[in-house]
Amino acid sequence: MAVRKIIRMGHPNLRHTAAEVPSTSIGSDELSRLIDDMIDTLHDYGGIGLAAPQIDEPLRLAIIEIPGGPSRYGDLTPLPLTTFINPNIEVLNQDSAGFWEGCLSVPGLRGYVERPQHIRVDYTTVENQSATLELQGFCATVFQHEFDHLDGKLYIDHIKDRTKLVFEEEYIRYWAEESND
Ligand code: NI
């Protein structure tokens, strides 16, 4: 098991555009080891997604794992741990909704971000197959957040109302009861 260090806001490498994963490296021992490290790291830090640039690997690669069931984001459809190689997002409907987002690279903070809620994701699987997922609601937000990391973007870049960038403790005290709308 190799838990890697997650780099944090301020590290310049979080702000770079990551390179496509070459199709020749998909299935290689090196890429499989990197994905294993990302899984170990996500489980150690705790979270629902991790992009390779967050462990200072400048590749278009991310993992997402959404626990199902009731949550503060509503009743979620679970997504078992999935690896997304060279993902692309197409927005199917511009209608947006906001959620309080957090990020392992921005520890201790939360921010309210509005994003489109109906997207399609085209990506390559670890078996080097093309795949497509259609996502709505909170899941659409999660995927946009994770894949933003591949373009050097953080959720804080999308916050329109800066009074809604808050510490976690204050989030729980003052904001958690507000409904997500
Ligand atoms: Ni993040």
Backbone and ligand atoms as CSV (ligand in chain L), in Angstrom:
chain,resi,resn,atom,element,x,y,z
A,1,MET,N,N,0.851,-1.195,0.000
A,1,MET,CA,C,0.000,0.000,0.000
A,1,MET,C,C,0.882,1.239,0.000
A,2,ALA,N,N,0.546,2.139,-0.885
A,2,ALA,CA,C,1.321,3.385,-0.940
A,2,ALA,C,C,0.372,4.573,-0.910
A,3,VAL,N,N,0.295,5.183,0.255
A,3,VAL,CA,C,-0.483,6.409,0.375
A,3,VAL,C,C,0.432,7.554,-0.020
A,4,ARG,N,N,0.001,8.318,-1.020
A,4,ARG,CA,C,0.824,9.427,-1.505
A,4,ARG,C,C,0.365,10.712,-0.833
A,5,LYS,N,N,1.235,11.695,-0.864
A,5,LYS,CA,C,0.902,12.998,-0.292
A,5,LYS,C,C,0.013,13.775,-1.276
A,6,ILE,N,N,-1.068,14.327,-0.759
A,6,ILE,CA,C,-1.936,15.174,-1.594
A,6,ILE,C,C,-1.407,16.608,-1.531
A,7,ILE,N,N,-1.119,17.163,-2.696
A,7,ILE,CA,C,-0.629,18.539,-2.708
A,7,ILE,C,C,-1.804,19.498,-2.535
A,8,ARG,N,N,-1.518,20.648,-1.932
A,8,ARG,CA,C,-2.586,21.557,-1.523
A,8,ARG,C,C,-2.554,22.862,-2.311
A,9,MET,N,N,-3.694,23.564,-2.244
A,9,MET,CA,C,-3.832,24.863,-2.890
A,9,MET,C,C,-2.604,25.717,-2.585
A,10,GLY,N,N,-2.022,26.266,-3.620
A,10,GLY,CA,C,-0.801,27.040,-3.474
A,10,GLY,C,C,0.352,26.340,-4.162
A,11,HIS,N,N,0.281,25.002,-4.225
A,11,HIS,CA,C,1.289,24.254,-4.989
A,11,HIS,C,C,1.038,24.540,-6.474
A,12,PRO,N,N,2.031,25.089,-7.159
A,12,PRO,CA,C,1.795,25.506,-8.558
A,12,PRO,C,C,1.324,24.354,-9.445
A,13,ASN,N,N,1.729,23.130,-9.149
A,13,ASN,CA,C,1.371,22.012,-10.041
A,13,ASN,C,C,-0.117,21.688,-10.039
A,14,LEU,N,N,-0.857,22.180,-9.027
A,14,LEU,CA,C,-2.314,21.981,-9.028
A,14,LEU,C,C,-2.973,22.830,-10.114
A,15,ARG,N,N,-2.223,23.792,-10.649
A,15,ARG,CA,C,-2.797,24.769,-11.576
A,15,ARG,C,C,-2.399,24.529,-13.021
A,16,HIS,N,N,-1.773,23.376,-13.280
A,16,HIS,CA,C,-1.364,23.069,-14.645
A,16,HIS,C,C,-2.404,22.197,-15.355
A,17,THR,N,N,-2.447,22.295,-16.674
A,17,THR,CA,C,-3.276,21.381,-17.454
A,17,THR,C,C,-2.536,20.054,-17.563
A,18,ALA,N,N,-3.223,18.971,-17.205
A,18,ALA,CA,C,-2.584,17.654,-17.226
A,18,ALA,C,C,-2.561,17.095,-18.646
A,19,ALA,N,N,-1.627,16.195,-18.888
A,19,ALA,CA,C,-1.455,15.591,-20.212
A,19,ALA,C,C,-2.356,14.368,-20.365
A,20,GLU,N,N,-2.789,14.109,-21.588
A,20,GLU,CA,C,-3.550,12.888,-21.884
A,20,GLU,C,C,-2.711,11.665,-21.485
A,21,VAL,N,N,-3.377,10.646,-20.989
A,21,VAL,CA,C,-2.703,9.371,-20.736
A,21,VAL,C,C,-2.523,8.693,-22.102
A,22,PRO,N,N,-1.281,8.381,-22.496
A,22,PRO,CA,C,-1.094,7.731,-23.793
A,22,PRO,C,C,-1.737,6.345,-23.792
A,23,SER,N,N,-2.403,5.990,-24.884
A,23,SER,CA,C,-3.131,4.718,-24.876
A,23,SER,C,C,-2.171,3.543,-24.700
A,24,THR,N,N,-0.896,3.727,-25.089
A,24,THR,CA,C,0.092,2.645,-24.930
A,24,THR,C,C,0.391,2.357,-23.464
A,25,SER,N,N,0.141,3.349,-22.583
A,25,SER,CA,C,0.461,3.109,-21.166
A,25,SER,C,C,-0.723,2.519,-20.399
A,26,ILE,N,N,-1.916,2.491,-21.046
A,26,ILE,CA,C,-3.088,1.929,-20.355
A,26,ILE,C,C,-2.911,0.419,-20.229
A,27,GLY,N,N,-3.019,-0.073,-18.992
A,27,GLY,CA,C,-2.780,-1.493,-18.742
A,27,GLY,C,C,-1.344,-1.799,-18.349
A,28,SER,N,N,-0.467,-0.796,-18.442
A,28,SER,CA,C,0.930,-1.027,-18.045
A,28,SER,C,C,1.045,-1.147,-16.539
A,29,ASP,N,N,2.115,-1.802,-16.074
A,29,ASP,CA,C,2.354,-1.926,-14.631
A,29,ASP,C,C,2.471,-0.554,-13.994
A,30,GLU,N,N,3.134,0.358,-14.698
A,30,GLU,CA,C,3.366,1.685,-14.133
A,30,GLU,C,C,2.039,2.415,-13.881
A,31,LEU,N,N,1.144,2.370,-14.875
A,31,LEU,CA,C,-0.133,3.064,-14.702
A,31,LEU,C,C,-0.994,2.342,-13.658
A,32,SER,N,N,-0.959,1.014,-13.642
A,32,SER,CA,C,-1.732,0.265,-12.646
A,32,SER,C,C,-1.259,0.592,-11.231
A,33,ARG,N,N,0.068,0.717,-11.066
A,33,ARG,CA,C,0.608,1.087,-9.749
A,33,ARG,C,C,0.138,2.477,-9.348
A,34,LEU,N,N,0.142,3.406,-10.302
A,34,LEU,CA,C,-0.307,4.773,-10.005
A,34,LEU,C,C,-1.778,4.760,-9.577
A,35,ILE,N,N,-2.615,3.995,-10.286
A,35,ILE,CA,C,-4.044,3.928,-9.927
A,35,ILE,C,C,-4.203,3.298,-8.541
A,36,ASP,N,N,-3.444,2.243,-8.260
A,36,ASP,CA,C,-3.489,1.633,-6.916
A,36,ASP,C,C,-3.101,2.644,-5.841
A,37,ASP,N,N,-2.078,3.431,-6.106
A,37,ASP,CA,C,-1.661,4.466,-5.153
A,37,ASP,C,C,-2.780,5.495,-4.951
A,38,MET,N,N,-3.461,5.850,-6.050
A,38,MET,CA,C,-4.549,6.828,-5.934
A,38,MET,C,C,-5.688,6.265,-5.074
A,39,ILE,N,N,-5.982,4.977,-5.250
A,39,ILE,CA,C,-7.051,4.355,-4.456
A,39,ILE,C,C,-6.656,4.327,-2.980
A,40,ASP,N,N,-5.421,3.906,-2.693
A,40,ASP,CA,C,-4.935,3.890,-1.308
A,40,ASP,C,C,-4.990,5.290,-0.698
A,41,THR,N,N,-4.608,6.272,-1.498
A,41,THR,CA,C,-4.562,7.657,-1.003
A,41,THR,C,C,-5.971,8.175,-0.718
A,42,LEU,N,N,-6.913,7.902,-1.662
A,42,LEU,CA,C,-8.298,8.354,-1.464
A,42,LEU,C,C,-8.889,7.722,-0.204
A,43,HIS,N,N,-8.636,6.434,-0.015
A,43,HIS,CA,C,-9.209,5.753,1.153
A,43,HIS,C,C,-8.545,6.215,2.444
A,44,ASP,N,N,-7.266,6.537,2.389
A,44,ASP,CA,C,-6.574,6.989,3.592
A,44,ASP,C,C,-7.025,8.392,4.007
A,45,TYR,N,N,-7.122,9.303,3.038
A,45,TYR,CA,C,-7.530,10.680,3.350
A,45,TYR,C,C,-9.042,10.764,3.585
A,46,GLY,N,N,-9.800,9.878,2.927
A,46,GLY,CA,C,-11.252,9.932,3.021
A,46,GLY,C,C,-11.791,10.950,2.044
A,47,GLY,N,N,-12.650,10.501,1.144
A,47,GLY,CA,C,-13.187,11.434,0.146
A,47,GLY,C,C,-13.906,10.627,-0.902
A,48,ILE,N,N,-14.502,11.327,-1.876
A,48,ILE,CA,C,-15.249,10.607,-2.912
A,48,ILE,C,C,-14.574,10.706,-4.269
A,49,GLY,N,N,-13.481,11.427,-4.355
A,49,GLY,CA,C,-12.794,11.500,-5.633
A,49,GLY,C,C,-11.380,12.017,-5.482
A,50,LEU,N,N,-10.544,11.603,-6.423
A,50,LEU,CA,C,-9.153,12.070,-6.423
A,50,LEU,C,C,-8.664,12.093,-7.871
A,51,ALA,N,N,-8.024,13.186,-8.235
A,51,ALA,CA,C,-7.460,13.307,-9.573
A,51,ALA,C,C,-5.934,13.201,-9.461
A,52,ALA,N,N,-5.314,12.621,-10.493
A,52,ALA,CA,C,-3.872,12.382,-10.446
A,52,ALA,C,C,-3.053,13.641,-10.132
A,53,PRO,N,N,-3.425,14.814,-10.686
A,53,PRO,CA,C,-2.629,16.005,-10.354
A,53,PRO,C,C,-2.592,16.313,-8.849
A,54,GLN,N,N,-3.598,15.829,-8.103
A,54,GLN,CA,C,-3.600,16.082,-6.653
A,54,GLN,C,C,-2.495,15.322,-5.927
A,55,ILE,N,N,-1.954,14.267,-6.554
A,55,ILE,CA,C,-0.766,13.627,-5.972
A,55,ILE,C,C,0.457,13.940,-6.849
A,56,ASP,N,N,0.350,15.082,-7.528
A,56,ASP,CA,C,1.472,15.618,-8.307
A,56,ASP,C,C,1.864,14.715,-9.475
A,57,GLU,N,N,0.876,14.075,-10.083
A,57,GLU,CA,C,1.099,13.297,-11.308
A,57,GLU,C,C,0.284,13.977,-12.408
A,58,PRO,N,N,0.951,14.619,-13.358
A,58,PRO,CA,C,0.243,15.487,-14.315
A,58,PRO,C,C,-0.414,14.723,-15.463
A,59,LEU,N,N,-1.352,13.837,-15.102
A,59,LEU,CA,C,-2.031,13.014,-16.101
A,59,LEU,C,C,-3.538,13.170,-15.991
A,60,ARG,N,N,-4.239,12.982,-17.146
A,60,ARG,CA,C,-5.698,13.097,-17.165
A,60,ARG,C,C,-6.318,11.783,-16.708
A,61,LEU,N,N,-6.357,11.650,-15.384
A,61,LEU,CA,C,-6.739,10.405,-14.742
A,61,LEU,C,C,-7.378,10.766,-13.404
A,62,ALA,N,N,-8.544,10.154,-13.116
A,62,ALA,CA,C,-9.205,10.426,-11.835
A,62,ALA,C,C,-9.964,9.186,-11.384
A,63,ILE,N,N,-10.154,9.079,-10.085
A,63,ILE,CA,C,-10.994,8.001,-9.544
A,63,ILE,C,C,-12.135,8.639,-8.756
A,64,ILE,N,N,-13.295,7.989,-8.807
A,64,ILE,CA,C,-14.473,8.484,-8.089
A,64,ILE,C,C,-15.176,7.295,-7.452
A,65,GLU,N,N,-15.627,7.490,-6.216
A,65,GLU,CA,C,-16.356,6.437,-5.495
A,65,GLU,C,C,-17.428,7.120,-4.643
A,66,ILE,N,N,-18.697,6.920,-5.032
A,66,ILE,CA,C,-19.785,7.603,-4.322
A,66,ILE,C,C,-20.585,6.583,-3.520
A,67,PRO,N,N,-20.574,6.731,-2.198
A,67,PRO,CA,C,-21.394,5.816,-1.395
A,67,PRO,C,C,-22.868,6.115,-1.643
A,68,GLY,N,N,-23.696,5.105,-1.717
A,68,GLY,CA,C,-25.111,5.333,-1.978
A,68,GLY,C,C,-25.886,5.633,-0.711
A,69,GLY,N,N,-27.178,5.865,-0.898
A,69,GLY,CA,C,-28.063,6.037,0.247
A,69,GLY,C,C,-28.274,7.483,0.617
A,70,PRO,N,N,-29.003,7.678,1.719
A,70,PRO,CA,C,-29.334,9.042,2.118
A,70,PRO,C,C,-28.091,9.804,2.559
A,71,SER,N,N,-28.031,11.067,2.211
A,71,SER,CA,C,-26.911,11.904,2.616
A,71,SER,C,C,-27.412,13.331,2.625
A,72,ARG,N,N,-26.536,14.261,3.007
A,72,ARG,CA,C,-26.966,15.654,3.000
A,72,ARG,C,C,-27.150,16.161,1.572
A,73,TYR,N,N,-26.748,15.349,0.577
A,73,TYR,CA,C,-26.975,15.726,-0.810
A,73,TYR,C,C,-28.210,15.056,-1.395
A,74,GLY,N,N,-29.022,14.433,-0.525
A,74,GLY,CA,C,-30.190,13.704,-1.021
A,74,GLY,C,C,-29.868,12.220,-1.060
A,75,ASP,N,N,-30.797,11.475,-1.659
A,75,ASP,CA,C,-30.623,10.024,-1.730
A,75,ASP,C,C,-29.741,9.719,-2.954
A,76,LEU,N,N,-28.539,9.239,-2.716
A,76,LEU,CA,C,-27.572,9.099,-3.802
A,76,LEU,C,C,-27.561,7.698,-4.387
A,77,THR,N,N,-27.420,7.661,-5.709
A,77,THR,CA,C,-27.173,6.384,-6.381
A,77,THR,C,C,-25.685,6.087,-6.198
A,78,PRO,N,N,-25.355,4.904,-5.659
A,78,PRO,CA,C,-23.939,4.638,-5.415
A,78,PRO,C,C,-23.158,4.445,-6.714
A,79,LEU,N,N,-21.912,4.874,-6.705
A,79,LEU,CA,C,-21.008,4.578,-7.818
A,79,LEU,C,C,-19.820,3.838,-7.228
A,80,PRO,N,N,-19.670,2.551,-7.575
A,80,PRO,CA,C,-18.503,1.828,-7.070
A,80,PRO,C,C,-17.230,2.482,-7.599
A,81,LEU,N,N,-16.135,2.272,-6.932
A,81,LEU,CA,C,-14.888,2.923,-7.319
A,81,LEU,C,C,-14.593,2.692,-8.800
A,82,THR,N,N,-14.475,3.791,-9.525
A,82,THR,CA,C,-14.268,3.725,-10.973
A,82,THR,C,C,-13.114,4.638,-11.356
A,83,THR,N,N,-12.325,4.159,-12.315
A,83,THR,CA,C,-11.192,4.937,-12.825
A,83,THR,C,C,-11.574,5.549,-14.162
A,84,PHE,N,N,-11.299,6.824,-14.314
A,84,PHE,CA,C,-11.627,7.557,-15.534
A,84,PHE,C,C,-10.337,8.049,-16.175
A,85,ILE,N,N,-10.068,7.547,-17.380
A,85,ILE,CA,C,-8.865,7.938,-18.114
A,85,ILE,C,C,-9.276,8.864,-19.254
A,86,ASN,N,N,-8.585,9.980,-19.359
A,86,ASN,CA,C,-8.843,10.979,-20.414
A,86,ASN,C,C,-10.335,11.310,-20.547
A,87,PRO,N,N,-11.000,11.676,-19.464
A,87,PRO,CA,C,-12.433,11.940,-19.534
A,87,PRO,C,C,-12.750,13.271,-20.213
A,88,ASN,N,N,-13.914,13.293,-20.834
A,88,ASN,CA,C,-14.439,14.516,-21.440
A,88,ASN,C,C,-15.864,14.723,-20.993
A,89,ILE,N,N,-16.199,15.954,-20.669
A,89,ILE,CA,C,-17.558,16.261,-20.228
A,89,ILE,C,C,-18.293,17.009,-21.313
A,90,GLU,N,N,-19.535,16.576,-21.564
A,90,GLU,CA,C,-20.422,17.373,-22.393
A,90,GLU,C,C,-21.630,17.754,-21.544
A,91,VAL,N,N,-21.903,19.052,-21.480
A,91,VAL,CA,C,-23.061,19.516,-20.715
A,91,VAL,C,C,-24.311,19.299,-21.554
A,92,LEU,N,N,-25.276,18.542,-21.005
A,92,LEU,CA,C,-26.497,18.233,-21.757
A,92,LEU,C,C,-27.590,19.254,-21.483
A,93,ASN,N,N,-27.492,19.910,-20.331
A,93,ASN,CA,C,-28.481,20.913,-19.969
A,93,ASN,C,C,-27.788,21.934,-19.073
A,94,GLN,N,N,-27.892,23.212,-19.461
A,94,GLN,CA,C,-27.156,24.252,-18.727
A,94,GLN,C,C,-27.785,24.587,-17.374
A,95,ASP,N,N,-29.005,24.068,-17.105
A,95,ASP,CA,C,-29.636,24.383,-15.821
A,95,ASP,C,C,-28.704,23.974,-14.681
A,96,SER,N,N,-28.457,24.917,-13.767
A,96,SER,CA,C,-27.471,24.679,-12.717
A,96,SER,C,C,-28.127,24.571,-11.358
A,97,ALA,N,N,-27.419,23.930,-10.456
A,97,ALA,CA,C,-27.799,23.920,-9.044
A,97,ALA,C,C,-26.520,23.968,-8.234
A,98,GLY,N,N,-26.655,24.444,-7.001
A,98,GLY,CA,C,-25.474,24.629,-6.166
A,98,GLY,C,C,-25.356,23.586,-5.072
A,99,PHE,N,N,-24.110,23.245,-4.760
A,99,PHE,CA,C,-23.808,22.380,-3.621
A,99,PHE,C,C,-22.604,22.960,-2.882
A,100,TRP,N,N,-22.515,22.629,-1.615
A,100,TRP,CA,C,-21.317,22.972,-0.844
A,100,TRP,C,C,-20.251,21.932,-1.170
A,101,GLU,N,N,-19.157,22.391,-1.743
A,101,GLU,CA,C,-18.090,21.479,-2.133
A,101,GLU,C,C,-16.899,21.597,-1.185
A,102,GLY,N,N,-16.181,20.501,-1.088
A,102,GLY,CA,C,-14.916,20.494,-0.364
A,102,GLY,C,C,-13.907,19.794,-1.250
A,103,CYS,N,N,-12.644,19.867,-0.865
A,103,CYS,CA,C,-11.595,19.283,-1.711
A,103,CYS,C,C,-10.414,18.893,-0.839
A,104,LEU,N,N,-9.858,17.703,-1.101
A,104,LEU,CA,C,-8.713,17.245,-0.313
A,104,LEU,C,C,-7.496,18.149,-0.516
A,105,SER,N,N,-7.482,18.919,-1.608
A,105,SER,CA,C,-6.374,19.853,-1.835
A,105,SER,C,C,-6.642,21.226,-1.221
A,106,VAL,N,N,-7.846,21.396,-0.672
A,106,VAL,CA,C,-8.214,22.659,-0.017
A,106,VAL,C,C,-8.781,22.300,1.356
A,107,PRO,N,N,-7.962,21.690,2.220
A,107,PRO,CA,C,-8.506,21.132,3.462
A,107,PRO,C,C,-9.048,22.216,4.397
A,108,GLY,N,N,-10.145,21.850,5.069
A,108,GLY,CA,C,-10.671,22.740,6.102
A,108,GLY,C,C,-11.690,23.752,5.615
A,109,LEU,N,N,-11.886,23.816,4.291
A,109,LEU,CA,C,-12.803,24.820,3.742
A,109,LEU,C,C,-13.944,24.157,2.985
A,110,ARG,N,N,-15.031,24.923,2.856
A,110,ARG,CA,C,-16.129,24.526,1.983
A,110,ARG,C,C,-16.604,25.742,1.224
A,111,GLY,N,N,-17.110,25.493,0.022
A,111,GLY,CA,C,-17.610,26.613,-0.766
A,111,GLY,C,C,-18.821,26.210,-1.575
A,112,TYR,N,N,-19.709,27.182,-1.774
A,112,TYR,CA,C,-20.965,26.929,-2.487
A,112,TYR,C,C,-20.765,27.221,-3.971
A,113,VAL,N,N,-20.936,26.171,-4.785
A,113,VAL,CA,C,-20.653,26.279,-6.214
A,113,VAL,C,C,-21.858,25.808,-7.022
A,114,GLU,N,N,-22.219,26.601,-8.025
A,114,GLU,CA,C,-23.301,26.194,-8.927
A,114,GLU,C,C,-22.714,25.639,-10.216
A,115,ARG,N,N,-23.260,24.494,-10.620
A,115,ARG,CA,C,-22.785,23.844,-11.854
A,115,ARG,C,C,-23.983,23.231,-12.582
A,116,PRO,N,N,-23.828,23.010,-13.896
A,116,PRO,CA,C,-24.871,22.288,-14.636
A,116,PRO,C,C,-25.111,20.914,-14.001
A,117,GLN,N,N,-26.352,20.459,-14.058
A,117,GLN,CA,C,-26.740,19.241,-13.333
A,117,GLN,C,C,-27.081,18.071,-14.241
A,118,HIS,N,N,-26.766,18.185,-15.512
A,118,HIS,CA,C,-27.018,17.059,-16.413
A,118,HIS,C,C,-25.886,17.021,-17.436
A,119,ILE,N,N,-25.027,16.033,-17.316
A,119,ILE,CA,C,-23.845,15.956,-18.171
A,119,ILE,C,C,-23.660,14.535,-18.711
A,120,ARG,N,N,-22.852,14.474,-19.767
A,120,ARG,CA,C,-22.416,13.165,-20.249
A,120,ARG,C,C,-20.896,13.121,-20.163
A,121,VAL,N,N,-20.377,11.984,-19.721
A,121,VAL,CA,C,-18.937,11.815,-19.597
A,121,VAL,C,C,-18.489,10.695,-20.530
A,122,ASP,N,N,-17.566,11.004,-21.412
A,122,ASP,CA,C,-16.930,9.985,-22.254
A,122,ASP,C,C,-15.517,9.782,-21.719
A,123,TYR,N,N,-15.118,8.537,-21.554
A,123,TYR,CA,C,-13.805,8.274,-20.966
A,123,TYR,C,C,-13.277,6.927,-21.440
A,124,THR,N,N,-12.048,6.654,-21.084
A,124,THR,CA,C,-11.438,5.360,-21.377
A,124,THR,C,C,-11.314,4.590,-20.069
A,125,THR,N,N,-11.648,3.308,-20.115
A,125,THR,CA,C,-11.575,2.480,-18.905
A,125,THR,C,C,-10.151,1.939,-18.723
A,126,VAL,N,N,-9.912,1.322,-17.560
A,126,VAL,CA,C,-8.593,0.716,-17.318
A,126,VAL,C,C,-8.340,-0.450,-18.273
A,127,GLU,N,N,-9.414,-0.986,-18.861
A,127,GLU,CA,C,-9.243,-2.055,-19.864
A,127,GLU,C,C,-9.078,-1.477,-21.264
A,128,ASN,N,N,-8.885,-0.160,-21.335
A,128,ASN,CA,C,-8.681,0.537,-22.610
A,128,ASN,C,C,-9.905,0.453,-23.531
A,129,GLN,N,N,-11.094,0.500,-22.916
A,129,GLN,CA,C,-12.344,0.541,-23.681
A,129,GLN,C,C,-12.946,1.941,-23.562
A,130,SER,N,N,-13.666,2.360,-24.599
A,130,SER,CA,C,-14.406,3.617,-24.515
A,130,SER,C,C,-15.684,3.379,-23.727
A,131,ALA,N,N,-16.042,4.331,-22.899
A,131,ALA,CA,C,-17.253,4.187,-22.098
A,131,ALA,C,C,-17.915,5.549,-21.942
A,132,THR,N,N,-19.204,5.508,-21.615
A,132,THR,CA,C,-19.998,6.727,-21.469
A,132,THR,C,C,-20.884,6.613,-20.240
A,133,LEU,N,N,-21.016,7.708,-19.528
A,133,LEU,CA,C,-21.920,7.759,-18.378
A,133,LEU,C,C,-22.727,9.038,-18.487
A,134,GLU,N,N,-24.026,8.949,-18.146
A,134,GLU,CA,C,-24.836,10.159,-18.065
A,134,GLU,C,C,-25.114,10.403,-16.591
A,135,LEU,N,N,-24.941,11.631,-16.162
A,135,LEU,CA,C,-25.046,11.926,-14.729
A,135,LEU,C,C,-25.929,13.124,-14.481
A,136,GLN,N,N,-26.679,13.053,-13.365
A,136,GLN,CA,C,-27.535,14.174,-12.994
A,136,GLN,C,C,-27.328,14.511,-11.532
A,137,GLY,N,N,-27.693,15.755,-11.184
A,137,GLY,CA,C,-27.689,16.176,-9.790
A,137,GLY,C,C,-26.298,16.212,-9.184
A,138,PHE,N,N,-26.211,15.821,-7.911
A,138,PHE,CA,C,-24.964,15.910,-7.170
A,138,PHE,C,C,-23.826,15.162,-7.865
A,139,CYS,N,N,-24.147,14.001,-8.469
A,139,CYS,CA,C,-23.101,13.238,-9.166
A,139,CYS,C,C,-22.494,14.064,-10.299
A,140,ALA,N,N,-23.325,14.824,-11.001
A,140,ALA,CA,C,-22.814,15.675,-12.080
A,140,ALA,C,C,-21.841,16.706,-11.509
A,141,THR,N,N,-22.162,17.226,-10.326
A,141,THR,CA,C,-21.267,18.173,-9.650
A,141,THR,C,C,-19.933,17.507,-9.296
A,142,VAL,N,N,-20.008,16.295,-8.742
A,142,VAL,CA,C,-18.780,15.586,-8.334
A,142,VAL,C,C,-17.845,15.393,-9.529
A,143,PHE,N,N,-18.403,14.937,-10.643
A,143,PHE,CA,C,-17.557,14.666,-11.818
A,143,PHE,C,C,-16.922,15.950,-12.348
A,144,GLN,N,N,-17.696,17.039,-12.373
A,144,GLN,CA,C,-17.131,18.303,-12.854
A,144,GLN,C,C,-16.023,18.779,-11.929
A,145,HIS,N,N,-16.230,18.620,-10.613
A,145,HIS,CA,C,-15.203,19.011,-9.645
A,145,HIS,C,C,-13.908,18.226,-9.890
A,146,GLU,N,N,-14.048,16.894,-9.997
A,146,GLU,CA,C,-12.845,16.058,-10.151
A,146,GLU,C,C,-12.113,16.352,-11.457
A,147,PHE,N,N,-12.864,16.456,-12.536
A,147,PHE,CA,C,-12.205,16.626,-13.833
A,147,PHE,C,C,-11.668,18.046,-14.006
A,148,ASP,N,N,-12.193,19.012,-13.251
A,148,ASP,CA,C,-11.595,20.351,-13.236
A,148,ASP,C,C,-10.117,20.276,-12.851
A,149,HIS,N,N,-9.776,19.352,-11.940
A,149,HIS,CA,C,-8.380,19.229,-11.510
A,149,HIS,C,C,-7.455,18.924,-12.691
A,150,LEU,N,N,-8.002,18.268,-13.733
A,150,LEU,CA,C,-7.184,17.911,-14.890
A,150,LEU,C,C,-6.877,19.134,-15.748
A,151,ASP,N,N,-7.641,20.204,-15.510
A,151,ASP,CA,C,-7.402,21.454,-16.227
A,151,ASP,C,C,-6.846,22.542,-15.310
A,152,GLY,N,N,-6.343,22.124,-14.166
A,152,GLY,CA,C,-5.718,23.089,-13.253
A,152,GLY,C,C,-6.697,23.996,-12.538
A,153,LYS,N,N,-7.976,23.548,-12.471
A,153,LYS,CA,C,-8.983,24.390,-11.808
A,153,LYS,C,C,-9.375,23.808,-10.457
A,154,LEU,N,N,-9.746,24.699,-9.532
A,154,LEU,CA,C,-10.243,24.298,-8.213
A,154,LEU,C,C,-11.658,24.848,-8.044
A,155,TYR,N,N,-12.415,24.234,-7.123
A,155,TYR,CA,C,-13.807,24.659,-6.964
A,155,TYR,C,C,-13.909,26.123,-6.558
A,156,ILE,N,N,-12.886,26.590,-5.859
A,156,ILE,CA,C,-12.951,27.998,-5.413
A,156,ILE,C,C,-13.028,28.960,-6.594
A,157,ASP,N,N,-12.541,28.521,-7.753
A,157,ASP,CA,C,-12.589,29.381,-8.946
A,157,ASP,C,C,-14.029,29.654,-9.386
A,158,HIS,N,N,-14.955,28.779,-8.987
A,158,HIS,CA,C,-16.346,28.882,-9.450
A,158,HIS,C,C,-17.274,29.554,-8.435
A,159,ILE,N,N,-16.737,29.931,-7.283
A,159,ILE,CA,C,-17.606,30.519,-6.261
A,159,ILE,C,C,-18.008,31.931,-6.674
A,160,LYS,N,N,-19.317,32.154,-6.834
A,160,LYS,CA,C,-19.784,33.472,-7.272
A,160,LYS,C,C,-19.935,34.406,-6.074
A,161,ASP,N,N,-20.486,33.856,-4.990
A,161,ASP,CA,C,-20.733,34.656,-3.794
A,161,ASP,C,C,-19.657,34.300,-2.760
A,162,ARG,N,N,-18.683,35.183,-2.617
A,162,ARG,CA,C,-17.519,34.836,-1.787
A,162,ARG,C,C,-17.813,34.809,-0.298
A,163,THR,N,N,-19.034,35.229,0.077
A,163,THR,CA,C,-19.398,35.039,1.480
A,163,THR,C,C,-19.661,33.557,1.738
A,164,LYS,N,N,-19.731,32.777,0.638
A,164,LYS,CA,C,-19.977,31.341,0.776
A,164,LYS,C,C,-18.710,30.514,0.540
A,165,LEU,N,N,-17.594,31.053,0.986
A,165,LEU,CA,C,-16.359,30.274,1.127
A,165,LEU,C,C,-16.049,30.321,2.621
A,166,VAL,N,N,-16.179,29.180,3.267
A,166,VAL,CA,C,-16.204,29.183,4.743
A,166,VAL,C,C,-15.357,28.034,5.296
A,167,PHE,N,N,-14.959,28.166,6.557
A,167,PHE,CA,C,-14.288,27.057,7.224
A,167,PHE,C,C,-15.314,25.969,7.554
A,168,GLU,N,N,-14.812,24.719,7.624
A,168,GLU,CA,C,-15.709,23.597,7.867
A,168,GLU,C,C,-16.494,23.767,9.175
A,169,GLU,N,N,-15.804,24.245,10.205
A,169,GLU,CA,C,-16.462,24.402,11.511
A,169,GLU,C,C,-17.623,25.404,11.412
A,170,GLU,N,N,-17.369,26.507,10.713
A,170,GLU,CA,C,-18.417,27.509,10.534
A,170,GLU,C,C,-19.504,26.991,9.576
A,171,TYR,N,N,-19.077,26.162,8.608
A,171,TYR,CA,C,-20.080,25.549,7.722
A,171,TYR,C,C,-21.081,24.765,8.559
A,172,ILE,N,N,-20.578,23.920,9.442
A,172,ILE,CA,C,-21.462,23.082,10.257
A,172,ILE,C,C,-22.329,23.960,11.166
A,173,ARG,N,N,-21.714,25.018,11.711
A,173,ARG,CA,C,-22.439,25.855,12.667
A,173,ARG,C,C,-23.496,26.748,12.018
A,174,TYR,N,N,-23.183,27.311,10.854
A,174,TYR,CA,C,-24.069,28.345,10.295
A,174,TYR,C,C,-24.782,27.964,8.997
A,175,TRP,N,N,-24.240,26.984,8.264
A,175,TRP,CA,C,-24.739,26.761,6.915
A,175,TRP,C,C,-25.325,25.384,6.654
A,176,ALA,N,N,-24.949,24.398,7.447
A,176,ALA,CA,C,-25.304,23.008,7.122
A,176,ALA,C,C,-26.798,22.801,7.088
A,177,GLU,N,N,-27.555,23.569,7.852
A,177,GLU,CA,C,-29.011,23.374,7.911
A,177,GLU,C,C,-29.719,24.000,6.714
A,178,GLU,N,N,-29.022,24.939,6.036
A,178,GLU,CA,C,-29.620,25.538,4.846
A,178,GLU,C,C,-29.799,24.451,3.794
A,179,SER,N,N,-30.906,24.532,3.080
A,179,SER,CA,C,-31.110,23.489,2.063
A,179,SER,C,C,-30.227,23.805,0.854
A,180,ASN,N,N,-29.756,22.758,0.205
A,180,ASN,CA,C,-29.070,22.922,-1.070
A,180,ASN,C,C,-30.143,23.161,-2.128
A,181,ASP,N,N,-29.985,24.214,-2.888
A,181,ASP,CA,C,-31.021,24.434,-3.901
A,181,ASP,C,C,-30.441,24.713,-5.265
L,1,NI,NI,NI,-10.896,18.423,-5.409
